Amino acid sequence: MKKLCKLARKFDMVAKVLFWLCVTVGVICAIFMIAIPSLPELFFEDVTITLGTLEMQLAPTYTPNREDMRIFLFSMCLLTIVVSVFACLVIRIIRNILKPMKVHQPFDSVVSTNLKKLSWTILIGDVLAGLIFIVIQIIEY
């Protein structure tokens, strides 16, 4: 029982770090998403490659459209925020499963309800991931 308690504490500590990492990534993406409309045009300059004294510039037909790039960046930030929120939800449920295990009660009734919540959350997340994949394919083409 002591090993289970120690292992639950270690998993909880890792889950806590991952939770705050997901929150940080979501907040950074939210800030970037707010800043996308005001990005300077310097960010979308023509692409040049310099090799010593040789300078090559990407042909205009291959240069990405600035407005398309803004839409793409906005959608990728939104996708990252959605994934981040979902990951935080899953980590929170996992931490609720580990709580009784940390206090030597692995067979508490709370564990089974949280396992049920976790399974439904993962099923819904899988459906959402499929829909997001379809949306990304539509955006790219």
N, C-alpha and C positions, 0 to 999 in steps of 0.2 A: 504494500500500500504506500510505503514511503517513496518508492521509485516512481509510482504513478503521480504522486503529489509533486515531486521534484520535476518530473517531465512536464506536467501541466503548467508549473510556474515558468519553466523555460519557454514553452510554447506561447504562453501568455505574454512574456516579455518580447518575444520576436513579433507576435501579432500586434503588440502595442507600437513597436517601432514601424512596422509596415503600415499601420493605420495612419500614423502621423506623416509618413512619407507620401501616402496617397493623398492626404489632405493638402500637403504642401504642393504637390504636383497639380492638383486641381485648382488651387488658388493662383499659382503661377500662370496656368493656362487661362484662367478667368481674367487676370490682369492683362495678359497678352491679347486676349480676344477683345477686350475693351479698347486696347491701343491699336488694333489693326487698321481701323478706318483712318487714323491720323499718322500712319507710317509715312515717313518721308519718301519722296520719289527716289532718293539715293539708294534705298533698299532694293528697288527694282530697276537698277541701271542695266545697260547693255552688258552682256557677258564678254569679258576679254580674258585671254590667257597669254601670259608673258613667259617666254622661255629665253632667258638671256636678252639678246637684242631683238629677238623675233617676237612680234606681238600679233596675236590672232584674235579676231572679233567674230562672235557667233552671228551667222546670217540672220537678218530680220525675220525670215520665215520660221526659224527655229527658236526665236526669242519668245518666251511665254508672255501672254497677254497680262498686263498688270492687274486688271480687274478680275480675271480668272484666278490669278495667284492669290488675291485677297480673299476671294470666295473659298478657295481651296484651304488657305490657312485658317479661315474662320471655321470651316466645317471640321477640320482636323482638331482644332482646339475644343470645339463643342464635343466631338467624339471622345477626346481625352478626358474632359470633365465628366461625361456620362460614365465612362469606364471607371474613373476614379471614385465617383459616388457609389457605384455598384460594388467596387472592391471594398470600400469603407463599410458598406452594409454587411457584406459577407464576413469581413473581419470582426465586426461587432457581434455578429451571431456566434462566431467561433469563440470569441472571448467569453460570451455568456455560457457556452457549453463548458468551457474550462473553469469557470468560477466554482462550481460545486466540487470539481475534482481537486482544486487547490486546498479545499478544507476537508479532504478525506471523505467526500460523499459522492462517489462516481455514479451511483445508481439513483440519484435524486430524480424526481418526476420532471423537474425543469429541463433536464438533459434531453429527454425524449421529445418534449415540445420544441426545444431549440433545434434538435436534429430534423424535425419535421419542417420547421421554418427554413432551415438551411437547404433542405432538398428542394422545396418549392422555389426558393430564391435562385438556386442554381438552374433549375428547369426554365424559369422565366428568363434568366440571364442568357441561357443558350438560345432561346427563341429570339431575344433582343439582339444577340450577336449575329444571328443569321440575317435579321432584318437590316442591321447596320452594315453588314457585308454587302447586301444588295444595294443599299443606298450609296455606298462608296463606289461600287461598280458603275452605278448610274451617273454619279458625279464625275468620275474619271472619263467617261465616254459621252 
